């Protein structure tokens, strides 16, 4: 078969048999899926042979890049020794033990225990169960409300989607489930109005205090939030936001859950976003960069306060998954952490590539289509606007998708969240490759601008 006919056959088979996540199936079937066939370093290739710079590290997860033979070898070795066993029925195995110990060594202070899951969504399901169990064990079953943020993302399972604050997800399936409420997000560019970023950061944080008082502090179990909102559009909170949140939390006896599924394992230039923002979480769901996406795996890092109650007062915790602590995934995660440590990748992000990306990304703010260009660590966003001063958007709400198509067609994966373009490249990206990424982004912006003017 020719390359074109091969692609067409694969697209037809995909259309006939695959229901992909978060997809308008009618629109996809009319267009045909892009078939990705290979990855190496920070690049992927499609079935037509096009080389594409993966500015999203897969789905925020391929931290050490594609094609790492060490991870392949770690999986193969573990498969030969013990391809599977579970952590049920008072059993364990070496990879899970070693991985939990290694994670504890890099976790924020006061976090020494790990509950393994298969994904970020499962991690947040676990958070909901664990938070309520924690309070019930202490004779406070009424403390069951969990406060989250509008436009936050915590997965797509029933509990994860309920904890998240995305309206389209809530409209499908009668979500959120009971005893979950949401407060405004710290999105200054989109919602800050005439306030300065610092003023807006304080205002947004104070909404947590108001919500706690509204529900009643004796009924609130936890506040959950991402250090930086990822799927919501790389919402980087103003500098005043997290310090004010910490002041609010200090007034009440509720748990802090910091969702590190995206920010964890080096994305901000620290091992965890909690360390970047000087937070002391009680629970930390993680996934994605834990194995660099090579195998599905997640976890909840459990702070000492919670772990003490669970292990000394809790009795049996009726929760878990067949693949909790899967030995092959654990072996790959261990090798992934070894690579991140031995190659000083997190330090390189902090000291070299993140500052360089910040400098080069900021240069895109001069483009007539860009209202704001922001970064933290190796996360970045561009706000596409009709008017820079008023922050007015183009009508129709499809400018981001137009830009996304131009990105793909010119060899770059850059995701659209509404009319916000976002990036999260592999942590191994070099300064020269950042130049390439920014040049491709500008090319896509130029093409989008030309299309809009036409």
C-alpha positions as CSV (number, residue, x, y, z in Angstrom):
1,X,0.0,0.0,0.0
2,X,1.1,3.6,-0.6
3,X,1.6,5.8,2.4
4,X,-1.6,7.7,1.7
5,X,-3.7,4.7,1.3
6,X,-2.2,3.2,4.4
7,X,-3.2,6.3,6.4
8,X,-6.7,6.2,4.9
9,X,-7.1,2.6,5.9
10,X,-5.9,3.3,9.4
11,X,-8.3,6.3,9.7
12,X,-11.2,4.1,8.5
13,X,-10.4,1.4,11.0
14,X,-10.1,4.0,13.8
15,X,-13.4,5.4,12.8
16,X,-15.1,2.0,12.7
17,X,-13.7,0.7,16.0
18,X,-12.2,3.4,18.3
19,X,-14.1,5.8,20.5
20,X,-11.4,8.3,21.6
21,X,-11.8,10.4,24.7
22,X,-13.0,14.0,24.7
23,X,-14.0,13.9,21.0
24,X,-16.9,15.1,18.9
25,X,-17.2,11.9,16.9
26,X,-19.2,13.4,14.0
27,X,-16.5,16.1,13.5
28,X,-13.7,13.6,13.7
29,X,-15.3,11.1,11.4
30,X,-15.7,13.8,8.7
31,X,-12.1,14.7,9.0
32,X,-10.2,11.6,10.0
33,X,-7.8,11.1,12.9
34,X,-4.1,12.0,12.6
35,X,-2.2,8.7,13.0
36,X,1.0,9.0,15.1
37,X,3.5,6.2,14.4
38,X,6.8,7.1,16.1
39,X,8.4,9.3,18.8
40,X,12.0,10.2,19.5
41,X,13.3,12.9,21.9
42,X,10.8,15.8,21.7
43,X,9.5,14.9,18.3
44,X,6.7,12.6,17.0
45,X,6.0,11.4,13.4
46,X,2.6,10.7,11.8
47,X,1.8,8.1,9.2
48,X,2.4,10.5,6.4
49,X,6.0,10.9,7.6
50,X,5.6,14.5,8.9
51,X,8.0,15.4,11.8
52,X,6.2,17.3,14.6
53,X,7.6,19.0,17.6
54,X,5.5,17.8,20.6
55,X,4.9,20.9,22.5
56,X,2.5,19.1,24.9
57,X,4.8,16.2,25.9
58,X,2.1,13.7,24.9
59,X,-0.6,14.8,27.4
60,X,1.6,16.7,29.8
61,X,3.5,13.5,30.6
62,X,6.5,12.5,28.4
63,X,8.9,14.3,30.7
64,X,12.1,12.5,29.7
65,X,11.2,12.5,26.0
66,X,10.4,9.6,23.6
67,X,12.7,6.7,22.9
68,X,14.4,6.2,26.2
69,X,15.7,2.6,26.0
70,X,16.4,2.5,29.8
71,X,12.6,2.6,30.4
72,X,12.0,-0.1,27.8
73,X,14.7,-2.3,29.5
74,X,13.3,-1.7,33.0
75,X,9.9,-2.9,31.8
76,X,11.3,-5.9,30.0
77,X,13.4,-7.0,33.0
78,X,10.5,-6.7,35.5
79,X,8.2,-8.6,33.1
80,X,10.6,-11.5,33.2
81,X,10.8,-11.4,37.0
82,X,7.3,-10.6,38.1
83,X,5.0,-9.3,35.4
84,X,2.1,-8.8,37.8
85,X,1.1,-9.1,41.4
86,X,-1.3,-7.0,43.6
87,X,-1.1,-5.2,46.9
88,X,-4.3,-6.7,48.2
89,X,-4.6,-9.4,51.0
90,X,-1.6,-8.2,53.0
91,X,0.9,-8.8,50.2
92,X,3.4,-6.5,48.5
93,X,6.4,-6.6,46.1
94,X,9.8,-5.0,45.8
95,X,9.1,-2.5,42.9
96,X,6.2,-0.9,44.8
97,X,8.2,-0.7,48.0
98,X,11.2,0.8,46.3
99,X,9.1,3.3,44.3
100,X,7.2,4.5,47.4
101,X,10.5,5.0,49.3
102,X,12.0,6.9,46.3
103,X,8.9,9.2,45.9
104,X,8.9,9.9,49.7
105,X,12.6,11.0,49.4
106,X,11.7,13.8,46.9
107,X,8.2,14.7,48.3
108,X,7.4,17.9,50.2
109,X,8.3,17.7,53.9
110,X,6.0,15.6,56.0
111,X,4.9,13.2,53.2
112,X,6.1,9.7,53.7
113,X,3.4,7.3,52.5
114,X,2.1,6.5,49.0
115,X,-1.2,5.0,47.9
116,X,-0.8,3.7,44.3
117,X,-3.4,4.1,41.5
118,X,-3.5,3.7,37.8
119,X,-4.1,7.3,36.7
120,X,-4.7,10.9,37.8
121,X,-8.4,10.4,37.7
122,X,-8.1,7.3,40.0
123,X,-5.8,9.3,42.2
124,X,-8.5,12.0,42.7
125,X,-11.2,9.3,43.2
126,X,-8.9,8.1,46.0
127,X,-8.6,11.6,47.4
128,X,-12.3,11.9,47.8
129,X,-12.6,8.5,49.5
130,X,-9.6,9.1,51.7
131,X,-10.5,12.6,52.8
132,X,-14.0,11.6,54.0
133,X,-12.6,8.4,55.6
134,X,-10.1,10.5,57.5
135,X,-12.7,12.7,59.1
136,X,-15.1,9.8,59.7
137,X,-12.4,7.9,61.6
138,X,-12.2,10.8,64.0
139,X,-16.0,10.9,64.6
140,X,-16.6,13.8,62.3
141,X,-18.6,12.2,59.4
142,X,-20.3,15.5,58.8
143,X,-17.0,17.0,57.5
144,X,-17.6,15.8,53.9
145,X,-17.8,18.9,51.8
146,X,-14.9,19.4,49.4
147,X,-14.3,22.8,47.8
148,X,-12.7,23.1,44.4
149,X,-12.4,25.7,41.7
150,X,-14.4,26.5,38.6
151,X,-12.5,25.4,35.5
152,X,-10.2,23.3,37.6
153,X,-9.5,19.8,36.2
154,X,-9.2,16.7,38.4
155,X,-9.9,13.9,35.9
156,X,-13.0,12.5,34.1
157,X,-14.2,9.7,36.4
158,X,-17.4,10.5,38.4
159,X,-15.5,11.8,41.4
160,X,-12.7,13.4,39.4
161,X,-15.1,15.3,37.1
162,X,-17.2,16.3,40.1
163,X,-14.2,17.7,41.9
164,X,-13.2,19.5,38.7
165,X,-15.2,22.6,37.8
166,X,-15.7,22.3,34.1
167,X,-19.3,23.0,33.1
168,X,-19.5,20.9,29.9
169,X,-18.4,17.8,31.9
170,X,-21.0,18.5,34.7
171,X,-23.8,18.8,32.1
172,X,-23.2,15.2,31.0
173,X,-24.1,12.8,33.8
174,X,-25.8,15.0,36.4
175,X,-22.5,16.1,38.0
176,X,-21.2,17.1,40.4
177,X,-22.1,14.5,43.0
178,X,-23.3,15.8,46.4
179,X,-21.1,17.7,48.9
180,X,-18.8,19.3,46.4
181,X,-18.8,23.0,45.7
182,X,-16.7,25.4,43.6
183,X,-15.2,28.9,43.9
184,X,-13.8,31.2,41.2
185,X,-10.5,30.4,39.6
186,X,-7.5,32.8,39.8
187,X,-7.6,33.6,36.1
188,X,-6.7,37.3,36.0
189,X,-6.5,37.7,32.2
190,X,-9.9,36.2,31.6
191,X,-11.8,37.3,34.7
192,X,-9.8,40.0,36.5
193,X,-11.6,42.9,35.1
194,X,-10.2,46.2,36.2
195,X,-8.3,44.8,39.2
196,X,-4.6,44.5,39.2
197,X,-3.2,40.9,39.2
198,X,-2.3,41.3,42.8
199,X,-5.7,42.6,43.8
200,X,-7.4,39.9,41.9
201,X,-5.2,37.2,43.4
202,X,-6.3,38.3,46.9
203,X,-9.9,38.5,45.9
204,X,-10.0,35.0,44.3
205,X,-8.3,33.5,47.4
206,X,-10.7,35.2,49.7
207,X,-13.6,33.4,47.9
208,X,-12.4,30.2,49.7
209,X,-13.0,31.9,53.1
210,X,-16.4,33.0,52.0
211,X,-17.3,29.5,50.8
212,X,-16.1,27.9,54.0
213,X,-18.2,30.2,56.1
214,X,-21.2,29.6,53.8
215,X,-21.0,25.9,54.1
216,X,-19.8,25.9,57.7
217,X,-16.3,25.1,58.8
218,X,-17.5,22.1,60.7
219,X,-18.8,20.6,57.4
220,X,-15.8,21.3,55.2
221,X,-13.4,18.4,54.7
222,X,-10.8,19.8,52.2
223,X,-9.9,22.3,49.6
224,X,-8.4,20.8,46.3
225,X,-6.6,22.8,43.7
226,X,-3.9,22.5,41.1
227,X,-0.8,24.6,41.7
228,X,-1.2,25.8,38.1
229,X,-4.4,24.9,36.3
230,X,-3.4,22.8,33.3
231,X,-6.3,21.7,31.2
232,X,-8.1,24.9,32.2
233,X,-5.6,26.9,30.1
234,X,-2.3,27.0,32.1
235,X,-3.8,29.4,34.6
236,X,-0.9,30.7,36.6
237,X,-2.2,32.4,39.7
238,X,-1.1,35.9,40.6
239,X,1.7,36.1,43.1
240,X,-0.7,37.0,45.9
241,X,-3.0,34.0,45.4
242,X,-1.3,31.1,47.2
243,X,0.0,33.2,50.2
244,X,-3.6,34.4,50.8
245,X,-5.0,30.8,50.4
246,X,-2.5,29.7,53.1
247,X,-3.7,32.4,55.4
248,X,-7.3,31.3,54.9
249,X,-6.5,27.7,55.5
250,X,-4.6,28.5,58.7
251,X,-7.9,29.7,60.2
252,X,-9.7,26.4,59.7
253,X,-9.3,22.7,60.4
254,X,-9.6,21.4,56.8
255,X,-7.2,19.5,54.6
256,X,-5.3,20.9,51.7
257,X,-5.2,18.7,48.6
258,X,-2.7,19.9,45.9
259,X,-3.3,18.1,42.6
260,X,0.1,17.6,41.1
261,X,-0.9,15.3,38.2
262,X,0.6,17.9,35.8
263,X,3.0,19.9,37.9
264,X,4.6,16.9,39.6
265,X,8.0,15.5,38.7
266,X,9.8,18.6,37.5
267,X,7.4,20.6,35.4
268,X,7.8,23.8,37.4
269,X,11.6,23.4,37.9
270,X,11.0,21.9,41.4
271,X,10.1,18.3,41.9
272,X,6.5,19.4,42.8
273,X,4.5,22.5,42.3
274,X,3.9,22.5,46.1
275,X,7.6,23.2,46.6
276,X,7.5,25.9,43.9
277,X,4.7,27.7,45.7
278,X,5.8,26.8,49.2
279,X,2.7,24.7,50.0
280,X,2.3,22.0,52.7
281,X,-0.3,19.7,51.3
282,X,-2.0,16.9,53.3
283,X,-2.6,14.9,50.1
284,X,-1.0,15.1,46.7
285,X,-2.5,13.2,43.7
286,X,0.2,12.5,41.1
287,X,0.5,10.6,37.7
288,X,1.7,11.5,34.2
289,X,5.3,12.4,34.7
290,X,5.7,9.7,37.3
291,X,6.5,7.2,34.4
292,X,6.9,9.9,31.7
293,X,3.8,8.3,30.3
294,X,5.5,5.1,29.3
295,X,3.1,3.1,31.4
296,X,-0.2,4.1,33.1
297,X,0.4,4.8,36.8
298,X,-0.7,7.3,39.5
299,X,-0.5,7.7,43.2
300,X,-1.6,9.8,46.2
301,X,1.1,11.1,48.4
302,X,-0.2,11.1,51.9
303,X,0.9,13.5,54.6
304,X,1.8,12.4,58.1
305,X,-1.3,13.8,59.7
306,X,-3.6,11.8,57.4
307,X,-1.4,8.7,57.4
308,X,-1.4,8.6,61.2
309,X,-5.2,8.5,61.4
310,X,-5.5,5.9,58.6
311,X,-2.9,3.6,60.1
312,X,-3.8,3.9,63.7
313,X,-7.5,4.6,63.8
314,X,-9.0,3.8,60.5
315,X,-9.5,0.0,60.4
316,X,-9.9,-1.3,56.8
317,X,-9.9,1.2,54.0
318,X,-12.3,-0.3,51.5
319,X,-10.7,1.2,48.4
320,X,-8.2,0.1,45.8
321,X,-7.5,-1.0,42.3
322,X,-6.3,-4.2,40.6
323,X,-3.3,-2.4,39.2
324,X,-2.4,-0.4,42.3
325,X,1.4,-0.5,42.4
326,X,1.7,-2.6,39.3
327,X,5.3,-4.0,39.4
328,X,6.1,-3.3,35.7
329,X,4.8,0.3,36.0
330,X,6.6,0.7,39.3
331,X,9.9,-0.5,37.8
332,X,9.5,2.0,34.9
333,X,8.7,4.8,37.3
334,X,11.8,4.0,39.4
335,X,14.0,4.2,36.3
336,X,12.3,7.4,35.2
337,X,13.0,9.0,38.5
338,X,16.6,7.8,38.3
339,X,17.0,9.5,34.9
340,X,15.5,12.7,36.2
341,X,17.9,12.7,39.1
342,X,21.1,11.4,37.4
343,X,20.8,13.7,34.4
344,X,19.9,16.7,36.6
345,X,16.8,17.4,34.5
346,X,14.8,19.1,37.1
347,X,17.7,21.4,38.0
348,X,18.2,22.1,34.3
349,X,14.6,23.2,33.9
350,X,14.9,25.5,36.9
351,X,18.2,27.1,36.1
352,X,18.4,27.0,32.3
353,X,15.5,26.0,30.1
354,X,12.6,27.5,32.1
355,X,14.2,31.0,32.3
356,X,15.1,30.7,28.6
357,X,11.5,29.7,27.6
358,X,10.1,32.6,29.7
359,X,12.4,35.1,27.8
360,X,11.6,33.7,24.3
361,X,7.9,33.1,25.0
362,X,7.5,36.7,26.2
363,X,8.6,37.9,22.8
364,X,5.4,36.5,21.3
365,X,3.5,39.2,23.2
366,X,4.3,41.6,20.4
367,X,2.2,39.7,17.9
368,X,-1.1,41.5,17.0
369,X,-3.1,38.4,18.0
370,X,-1.5,37.9,21.5
371,X,-3.0,39.6,24.5
372,X,-0.7,37.9,27.1
373,X,2.2,35.4,26.9
374,X,2.8,33.7,30.3
375,X,5.0,30.9,31.6
376,X,6.1,29.1,34.7
377,X,8.6,26.4,34.5
378,X,8.0,24.5,31.3
379,X,4.4,25.5,31.1
380,X,3.2,28.3,28.8
381,X,0.1,30.0,27.4
382,X,-0.8,32.6,24.8
383,X,-4.1,34.5,25.0
384,X,-5.5,35.1,21.5
385,X,-7.5,38.4,21.4
386,X,-9.1,40.8,19.0
387,X,-8.2,43.8,21.1
388,X,-5.1,43.8,23.4
389,X,-6.3,46.7,25.6
390,X,-9.8,45.4,26.4
391,X,-8.9,41.7,26.2
392,X,-11.9,41.3,23.9
393,X,-12.0,37.9,22.0
394,X,-12.9,37.2,18.4
395,X,-16.5,36.2,17.9
396,X,-17.3,32.5,17.5
397,X,-14.8,31.2,20.0
398,X,-12.9,29.1,17.4
399,X,-9.8,31.2,17.0
400,X,-7.8,28.7,19.2
401,X,-8.9,25.8,17.0
402,X,-7.9,27.7,13.9
403,X,-4.5,28.3,15.4
404,X,-4.2,24.7,16.5
405,X,-4.7,23.5,12.9
406,X,-2.0,25.8,11.6
407,X,0.3,24.5,14.4
408,X,-0.2,20.9,13.4
409,X,0.1,21.7,9.7
410,X,3.4,23.4,10.3
411,X,5.0,20.8,12.6
412,X,4.0,21.7,16.1
413,X,1.7,20.3,18.7
414,X,0.2,23.3,20.6
415,X,-3.1,22.7,22.4
416,X,-6.1,25.1,22.2
417,X,-8.2,25.7,25.3
418,X,-10.9,28.0,24.0
419,X,-8.9,30.9,22.6
420,X,-5.9,30.1,24.8
421,X,-2.9,28.3,23.2
422,X,-0.9,26.2,25.7
423,X,2.4,24.3,25.7
424,X,4.0,21.8,28.1
425,X,7.0,20.4,26.2
426,X,9.2,17.5,27.4
427,X,11.5,18.5,30.2
428,X,14.5,17.4,28.1
429,X,13.9,20.2,25.5
430,X,17.1,22.3,24.8
431,X,17.4,26.0,24.4
432,X,17.9,25.5,20.6
433,X,14.7,23.4,20.5
434,X,12.9,26.2,22.4
435,X,13.9,28.5,19.7
436,X,12.4,26.1,17.2
437,X,9.2,25.8,19.2
438,X,8.8,29.6,19.5
439,X,9.5,30.1,15.8
440,X,6.8,27.5,14.9
441,X,4.4,29.1,17.3
442,X,4.9,32.5,15.6
443,X,4.5,30.9,12.2
444,X,1.1,29.5,13.3
445,X,0.1,32.9,14.8
446,X,0.9,34.6,11.5
447,X,-1.1,32.1,9.6
448,X,-4.1,32.5,12.0
449,X,-3.9,36.3,11.9
450,X,-3.8,36.2,8.1
451,X,-6.9,33.9,8.0
452,X,-8.8,36.1,10.5
453,X,-8.1,39.2,8.4
454,X,-9.2,37.5,5.2
